[in-house]
Amino acid sequence: MAKTGPTFEQFETAFRHRNFKPLYFFYGDEGFLMDELQQLLIEQALAPHERDFNLDLVYGAEAEASQVLALCAGYPLMAERRVVIVRDFDKLRQNRLFTHYAERPNPSAVVLLVCNGKPNLSTHPYRALKARAVWAEFKPLYDNQMPGWIQQRVQRLGYRIEPAAVQMLADYVGTDLRTAVAEIDKLITYVGDRTRITGEDVVHASGQTREFNVFELQRAIGEGRYADALRITERLLQQASNTRGEALMIVSVLTGYFTRLWKLTACQARRMSERDMARHVGISPYFINEYLVSLKRFRPGALERAFAALLAADFELKGGASRDERLVLLLMLRKIMADPVPAFA
């Protein structure tokens, strides 16, 4: 999401209304949002039949600044404008030459310069681009922003989604927007003609079942039901076509779960209301009581043990050891759920 300058939504609105500026400068670590705006710019700025002669998509590592500047200075052919997009602009040889272009960009062109990551903004051409171009930094979303982003994305596609389904998706995808979009598209295909997406849809579309899914595993751990957690884990691995991928997904979801529990400890220390805690941590108010009950079981020492177990499992599953996925996960659960504090404590 854009940290300063126009937001993603503001760029999107401007592009859809064909309100274009001659020079844009995007940078940051959230490549998905920048990719979406690049595609939208092409779709809205040029009709399909205009693109052959008026669209140039350049990769910085494969070009020189003088060549790209010549493209930017060109005039459209049988079109209102031409579009030049430079990806990996920071890798463009002699890109410092764009310092002068930024002062007087071609009014007949729309030029978009994109850097993956954050370049040295105190040096040229970046300093000139920040002063003259329309610019924005795109950073990955925080955990607590994902539920809102998912809900907004689904609604814009013409669907409604239950709070439980939003939370499940957020738990499942973390802050990976590409994965989130892929899962949303999968869900829309799954629900067919229905316009409301439920928690059960999320479970079934992921290839799991109502009783044996990663969200039920998370709930069993939070409630201290060790035998159920083992049973669900075993069934998830049995159902999976790729057990290593399934195991890594389980570790990822549980890591997000315990991270939210850890954040809630700070919220409680600040005596925040339940609604404020839910907003701060990125949990639907629908689930906040469930998390608070789990937090009584996982005090700070238990949380530290859980993080250590999850980190060790992640290391092993990514090649740090030769044990099979089932054993890695079972040992992880044993460490996480060893001597949990009773729920009534």
C-alpha positions in Angstrom: 0.0 0.0 0.0 1.3 3.4 -0.9 3.0 4.9 2.2 3.1 8.5 0.9 1.9 10.2 -2.2 -1.3 8.8 -3.8 -2.6 5.5 -2.5 -3.2 2.5 -4.6 -6.9 3.2 -4.7 -6.3 6.8 -5.9 -4.0 5.6 -8.7 -6.6 3.0 -9.6 -9.4 5.6 -9.8 -7.3 8.0 -11.8 -6.3 5.4 -14.3 -9.9 4.1 -14.7 -11.0 7.7 -15.4 -8.1 8.0 -17.9 -6.6 10.8 -15.9 -2.9 10.3 -16.7 0.2 12.3 -15.8 3.3 12.2 -18.1 5.7 10.7 -15.5 5.2 8.2 -12.7 7.8 6.7 -10.3 6.9 3.6 -8.2 9.2 1.7 -5.8 8.9 -0.7 -2.9 8.7 -4.3 -1.9 5.0 -4.9 -2.7 5.4 -5.9 -6.3 1.9 -7.2 -6.7 0.3 -3.8 -6.3 2.7 -2.2 -8.7 2.1 -5.0 -11.2 -1.7 -4.4 -11.0 -1.3 -0.7 -11.6 1.0 -1.4 -14.6 -1.6 -3.7 -16.2 -4.4 -1.2 -15.5 -2.4 1.6 -17.0 -1.9 -0.3 -20.2 -5.6 -1.4 -20.4 -6.9 2.1 -19.8 -4.4 4.3 -21.6 -4.3 2.4 -24.9 -6.9 0.5 -26.9 -5.8 -3.0 -27.9 -5.2 -1.9 -31.5 -3.0 1.0 -30.4 -0.6 -1.1 -28.4 1.6 -2.5 -31.2 3.0 0.9 -32.1 2.5 2.9 -28.9 3.5 0.6 -26.0 7.0 -0.2 -24.9 7.7 -2.5 -22.0 11.4 -2.3 -21.1 13.4 -4.3 -18.5 16.2 -2.2 -17.1 18.9 -4.8 -17.0 18.4 -5.3 -20.8 18.6 -1.7 -22.0 20.5 1.6 -21.7 19.1 4.9 -20.6 19.7 6.7 -23.9 17.6 4.0 -25.7 14.8 4.3 -23.3 14.8 8.1 -23.3 14.4 8.0 -27.1 11.3 5.9 -26.6 10.0 8.3 -24.0 10.5 11.3 -26.3 8.6 9.7 -29.2 5.2 10.7 -30.3 2.1 8.5 -30.5 1.1 6.9 -33.8 -2.6 7.1 -34.6 -3.3 7.3 -30.8 -3.8 10.0 -28.2 -0.7 8.9 -26.2 2.2 6.4 -26.0 3.1 4.4 -22.9 6.5 3.5 -21.8 7.0 1.2 -18.7 10.5 0.5 -17.4 10.7 -2.3 -14.9 13.8 -2.7 -12.7 14.5 0.9 -13.4 17.3 0.8 -10.8 19.1 -1.7 -13.1 19.0 0.6 -16.2 22.4 1.6 -17.2 23.1 5.3 -16.9 19.6 5.9 -15.5 20.9 9.2 -14.1 20.1 10.7 -17.5 16.4 10.7 -16.4 17.3 13.5 -14.1 16.8 15.9 -17.0 13.8 14.1 -18.5 12.0 14.5 -15.1 12.2 18.3 -15.5 10.5 18.3 -18.9 8.7 15.0 -19.6 7.0 14.4 -23.0 3.4 15.5 -22.6 2.3 13.0 -25.3 3.6 10.0 -23.4 2.8 8.3 -20.1 6.1 7.0 -18.6 6.1 4.7 -15.6 9.4 3.9 -13.9 9.4 1.0 -11.4 12.0 -0.1 -8.9 11.6 -3.3 -6.9 12.8 -2.3 -3.4 13.9 1.1 -2.2 16.7 2.8 -4.2 18.9 5.6 -2.7 16.4 8.4 -2.9 19.0 11.0 -2.0 20.8 10.6 -5.3 19.8 11.3 -8.9 17.8 10.4 -10.8 15.6 9.3 -7.8 15.7 12.7 -6.1 14.6 14.4 -9.3 11.8 11.9 -9.8 10.5 12.4 -6.3 10.5 16.1 -6.9 8.9 16.1 -10.4 7.1 12.8 -11.0 3.9 11.4 -9.4 5.5 8.9 -7.1 4.6 6.3 -4.4 6.3 3.8 -2.2 4.5 0.4 -2.0 5.1 -1.6 1.2 3.7 -5.0 2.1 0.5 -4.9 4.1 0.6 -5.6 7.8 -1.2 -8.6 9.3 -4.0 -6.4 10.6 -4.6 -4.9 7.2 -5.2 -8.2 5.4 -8.8 -8.9 6.5 -9.9 -5.5 5.3 -8.0 -5.9 2.0 -9.5 -9.3 1.4 -13.1 -8.1 2.1 -12.7 -5.1 -0.2 -11.2 -7.3 -2.9 -14.1 -9.8 -2.7 -16.7 -7.0 -2.6 -15.3 -5.3 -5.7 -15.7 -8.6 -7.6 -19.4 -8.5 -6.7 -19.5 -11.0 -3.8 -20.1 -10.9 -0.1 -17.9 -12.8 2.3 -18.7 -13.9 5.9 -16.4 -12.6 8.7 -15.3 -16.2 9.5 -14.3 -16.7 5.9 -12.3 -13.4 5.8 -10.4 -14.5 8.9 -9.8 -18.0 7.5 -8.4 -16.5 4.3 -6.2 -14.1 6.2 -4.9 -16.8 8.4 -4.2 -19.0 5.4 -2.4 -16.5 3.1 -0.6 -14.3 5.6 0.4 -11.0 3.9 1.1 -12.6 0.5 -1.3 -10.6 -1.9 -0.6 -12.9 -4.9 -1.6 -15.9 -2.9 -4.6 -14.1 -1.5 -5.8 -13.2 -5.0 -5.3 -16.8 -6.2 -7.3 -18.1 -3.3 -10.1 -15.6 -3.9 -10.2 -16.5 -7.5 -10.4 -20.2 -6.5 -13.2 -19.4 -4.1 -15.2 -17.5 -6.7 -14.9 -20.5 -9.1 -15.9 -22.8 -6.3 -19.1 -20.9 -5.3 -20.3 -20.7 -8.9 -23.6 -18.8 -9.1 -23.8 -18.0 -5.4 -22.7 -14.5 -4.4 -22.0 -15.2 -0.7 -18.8 -16.9 0.4 -18.8 -18.8 3.7 -16.2 -20.3 6.0 -17.1 -23.8 4.7 -16.4 -22.6 1.2 -12.9 -21.6 2.2 -12.3 -25.0 3.7 -13.7 -27.1 0.8 -12.1 -24.9 -1.9 -8.7 -25.6 -0.2 -9.3 -29.3 -0.7 -9.8 -30.0 3.0 -12.9 -31.1 4.9 -15.1 -29.6 7.6 -13.6 -31.7 10.3 -10.0 -32.0 9.1 -8.6 -28.6 8.1 -5.9 -26.3 9.3 -8.4 -23.9 11.0 -9.8 -26.8 13.1 -6.2 -27.7 13.9 -5.6 -24.1 15.1 -8.7 -24.3 17.2 -7.7 -27.6 18.8 -4.3 -26.2 19.7 -5.8 -23.1 21.2 -8.2 -25.2 23.3 -5.5 -27.6 24.4 -7.0 -30.6 22.7 -3.7 -32.5 22.0 -5.3 -35.7 20.8 -7.5 -33.8 18.3 -4.6 -31.8 17.1 -2.6 -35.0 16.4 -5.6 -36.6 14.6 -6.2 -33.5 12.4 -2.5 -33.2 11.5 -2.3 -36.9 10.6 -5.4 -36.6 8.3 -4.2 -33.4 6.7 -1.0 -35.1 5.7 -2.8 -38.1 4.5 -5.1 -36.0 2.3 -2.3 -33.9 0.8 -0.9 -34.6 -2.6 2.3 -32.7 -1.6 3.0 -33.5 2.1 6.0 -31.2 2.3 4.0 -28.3 1.0 1.1 -29.1 3.3 3.4 -29.3 6.3 4.9 -25.9 5.4 1.5 -24.4 5.1 0.5 -25.7 8.5 3.6 -24.2 10.1 3.0 -20.9 8.4 -0.7 -20.7 9.5 0.2 -21.6 13.1 3.1 -19.1 13.2 0.6 -16.4 12.2 -1.8 -17.7 14.9 0.8 -17.5 17.7 2.0 -14.1 16.5 -1.5 -12.8 17.0 -1.6 -14.3 20.5 1.7 -12.6 21.3 0.4 -9.3 20.1 -2.7 -9.7 22.2 -0.5 -9.9 25.3 0.7 -6.3 24.7 -2.9 -5.2 24.0 -4.0 -6.7 27.3 -1.2 -4.9 29.1 -2.5 -1.6 27.7 -6.0 -2.5 28.8 -7.4 -2.1 25.3 -11.1 -2.9 24.6 -11.9 -6.1 22.8 -12.9 -4.3 19.7 -9.6 -2.2 19.7 -7.6 -5.4 20.3 -9.3 -7.1 17.3 -8.5 -4.1 15.1 -4.9 -3.8 16.3 -4.1 -7.5 15.8 -6.1 -8.0 12.6 -8.7 -10.4 14.0 -12.4 -10.2 13.2 -14.3 -9.3 16.4 -16.2 -12.5 15.6 -13.0 -14.4 16.8 -11.6 -12.2 19.5 -13.1 -14.2 22.5 -11.7 -17.5 21.1 -8.2 -15.9 20.9 -8.5 -14.5 24.4 -9.5 -17.9 25.8 -6.5 -19.4 24.1 -4.2 -16.7 25.5 -5.1 -17.9 29.1 -3.6 -21.2 28.1 -0.5 -19.9 26.4 1.2 -17.5 28.8 4.5 -15.8 27.7 6.7 -18.9 28.5 4.4 -21.1 26.5 4.4 -18.7 23.6 8.2 -18.6 23.5 8.2 -22.4 23.5 5.7 -22.4 20.6 7.8 -20.0 18.5 10.9 -22.1 19.1 9.1 -25.2 18.0 7.6 -23.6 14.9 11.0 -22.2 13.9 12.7 -25.6 14.3 9.9 -27.2 12.2 10.3 -24.6 9.5 14.0 -25.2 9.4 13.7 -29.0 9.2 11.0 -28.9 6.5 13.1 -26.5 4.4 16.0 -29.0 4.3 17.6 -28.6 7.7 17.0 -32.3 8.6 16.1 -35.6 7.0 13.1 -36.5 9.2 9.8 -36.9 7.4 7.0 -34.3 7.5 4.8 -36.4 9.9 7.5 -36.7 12.5 8.5 -33.1 12.3 5.0 -31.9 12.8 4.2 -34.4 15.6 7.3 -33.3 17.5 6.4 -29.7 16.9 2.9 -30.2 18.4 4.4 -32.1 21.4 6.6 -29.1 22.2 3.9 -26.5 21.6 1.3 -28.3 23.7 3.4 -29.7 26.5 1.8 -29.1 29.9 -0.6 -26.3 28.8 -2.1 -24.1 31.4 -5.6 -25.2 32.2 -8.3 -23.0 30.6 -9.8 -21.9 33.9 -6.4 -20.7 35.3 
